[in-house]
Amino acid sequence: MPYISIALLVALVLLSFFGTDFYTHSPYLLHKDAILLPPSAQHPFGTDRLGRDLLARVMEGGKVSLSIGVGSAVIASLLGLIIGVSSGFFKGKTDKLIVIMIDLFLTFPTFFLLLALISYMSASVWVLVFIISVTGWMGMARLIRSESFAISNKPYIKVLKAAGVNRLKIILKYFTPLLAPIFFISFTFGVGGAILAESGLSFLGIGIMPPQISWGSILSEGKGVVDIAWWLSFFPGLMIFLVIYALVNISDYLQSKTNQKERVL
């Protein structure tokens, strides 16, 4: 079991949501005498162009980035689950309509679709959660659809359908346990993808806007001075890397356990 990855992820979450409560520096307080200071004992991550402590800002930004990542992944995963199960369970015209809808969304490159949607909205945490969710459910839906078809073709499911058992009961009792591993694997990937999407948008200057802070917005602030203040880009980038690394390891572990169970069955 990837204990190190889980411990790393938990540590980053705790640092982001509770670190500023125990840290002496404010993420918003300006210090004109502390502009672009390199990492030191007083400022472990250095300071930015306005003299603000970077460690405090990275911790504060983690709240937004992780919230967007988890919120987007929850909504996108649930949306993909509902659509995928509906397609695999009901089949026929329902499946054809859903396949057309999925293919239509997949026709457009996801990031360009994000750019198109956000250009019509004022960026905020909840707007980004909505936009990333709307553009991130297709992969989950396709995986769940494929697995739902296999489950629907099992003899006992056909018997239950023929006997007139409530369809919702069949889905909740027999589909949900079998689909849970796929759901959680896709969810962990979804969190990482959403964090990267938010970071990309904020880096381009169309994501989280001041006074709100995210890892992506800190990266954006540092891109103009990366040649003289490497720490402004390095530390928020490191946080993103560590979260993605931990999530990928956890996803790989869940995938391997799922494959082992399938081989046993």
N, C-alpha and C positions, 0 to 999 in steps of 0.2 A: 504493500500500500504506500502511496506517495506521501508519507508523513511530512517530509521536508516541504513539499509544495503546499500542503494544507496549512502547515505552521507558518510558512511565508505569507500565504494569502491572508490568514487570520491576523498576522502581525501588521500587514499593510492596511487592512480594514480598521483595526484598532488605532493605529497611528493616525489615519486620516480623520476618523470621527471623534477621537478623544485626545489626540496629541496636543492640539492647541489649548486644551483646558489646563495642561500641566507645563506648557512652554512659556517662557517669560516674554518672548517677542510677539508683537502683533503682526498679522499678515498685511495689514492696511496702513500702519503707521509709517510716515515718511521721515527719513533722516538725511538731511542735505549733506551732512558730514560723513556719511557712510555709503556713498554711491559706488556701485560696482566693486565692492570689496570682495576679494577671493575668500574661499572657505578658510575658517579659522576657528579657534576655540569659542569665541564669542558668537560667531555666525557660522555654524557647521557647514551650511550649503552656500555661504557667501550672501551677497546682497544684490539687488537689481538696480536698474537705472535711476530709480527714485529713492534708493537707500533702504528699501523694505527687505526684511529678513526673508531669504528664499526658502529656508526650511519651513517657516511658518506658512508661507504661501503654498508650498508643495503639499503640506498637510491639509490646508483649507481647500485647495484645489482637488484633492483626492475625494473629498465629500461629494463634490459635483460630478466628477468623472465616474466614480464608482456607482453613484446613484443613477446616472444616465445609463451606465452599462447594465446594471441589474434590472432597472425599470424597463428598459427597451427589450432586454432578453426575455423577461417575464411575459410582456404583452405579445411580442413576436412569436414566442414559443407556444403560448396558449392559442393564439390565432392560427398558427400553423397546425397545431394539434387538432383543433376543431374542424378546420377545412380538410385536413388530410384524412381524418376518420370519416367524415361525411362522404368524401370521395370513395374511399375503399369499402365502406359499409353499404352505401346505397347504390353505388355503381351506376350503370346506364346513363341517362341524360344528365343526372347530377354530376357524375364523374367527368363527362365530356365538357360540361360547362366550367367545372373547376380547373380542368387541365388547360382549357383555353385561357382562363384568367391567369393561371400561373405562368404560362408561356408568354402572355402579354406583358406581365411584369418583368419577366426575365429577358425580354427583348431589349430593354433599356439597361445599360451599365448602371449598377446600383449607385455608385458614387455620383454620377451625373444626374441620376434621378433625385438623389439627396440635394444636390445643388439647385436643381430646378424647383423643388418643393420649398426649400428654405428661402429662396429669393422672393417668395410671396408672403413670408411670415417674419415676424420679429423674433429673433432667436432668444430662447429662454430654456431653462432646464426641461420644462414640460413640453414645449414645442419640439425640442430635439428628441425627447423620448418618443413622442408621437411620430415624428418623421422617420426616425431610425427604425421604429417598429413596423411602420407601413411598408418600408422597403426591405425588411429583413425576415419576413415570415415564409418566403417561398421554399427555401431549402428544407426547413422543418416540414412543411406541407408535403413535399415530394417524398421525403423519407417515410413519414407516417402513412401516406397514401399507399406506398409500396408494401409496407408491413401490414396495413389494414386489409389489403387484398388477400394476402396470405392467410390472415386470421379468418377472414370471411369465408374462405374456401374449406376451412376445417369442418369435418362432418358434424360435430356437435353444435357448431354455430348454425349450420344449415337446418338441423333438427329444431333448434330453438326458434329460428325464424319461421319455420313451417308450422310450429305449434302456436304461433301467435304471441310469443313472449314479448313484453314491452321492449321496444328497440333501445330506449335509453338505458334500461336495466341491463340489457345484453352488453352494451358498450361499456358501461361503468364496471360491471362485474367481470367481464371476460376480456375486453380489449385493453382496459387501463393497465392491469398488471403486466401484460406482455409488452405494452408500448412504453412503460415507465423508463427502462434503461435508455432507449433511443431518445426519449424526451430530455432526460438529464444530460446526456452527452451533447446533444444539440444546444441545450441551454447554456452549458459552460462555454462552448464555442461562441454562442451568441453574445455573452457578456464581453468576451474579448473583442469580438467584431464591433460591438457598439462603442466600446471605449476607443478603439482605433478610428471609427467613423467620426466620433465627437472631436477627437484630437485633430484629425485631418481638417475638419470644418473650422475649428477654432484657429488652427495654424494658418489657414487661408484668410482669417479675419472675418468669417461669416458665421462663426459658432457662438460660444459664450462671450458675452460682452461685459466690460467693466461696469460696475464694481465687482461683479461675480468673477470667480476664479476657477479655472479648471487646468488640468495638466496641459491640455492643448493650447489654452490661451497663454500659459507661461512660456511654452515653446515658441509661440508666435512673438511674444515680447522679446525673446532672446535672439531671434534670427538676425536682427540687425546689428548685433554686437558680438556675434559668435567668435569673431577673430580675436577679440580682446577680453571676452568674458565667457569662456567655454562652459562655466558652471550653470549659466542660465538655461542652456539647452540640455546639458548632460543629465542633471538630476531629475527633472520631470520626465525626460526620455527614459531614464533608468527605471522610474516607477512604473511607467507603461510597460516596459520590457518585462519587469519582474512579475507583474500581474498576468500578462499574457503567457509567460513561461509557466507559471504555476497552474493556470487554467488548462493549458495544453497538456501538461503532465497528468492532471487529474482526469481530463477527458480520455487520454490514452489508457489510463488505468481502468476507467469504467468500460471502455471499449473492449479491452482485453478480458475483463471479467465476463462481459456479455458474450463474447465469442466462446469462452470456455463453457458457459452454461449451454450455449447452442450445440456445441460438440457433444456434450453429455446427453442432451435430449435427442 
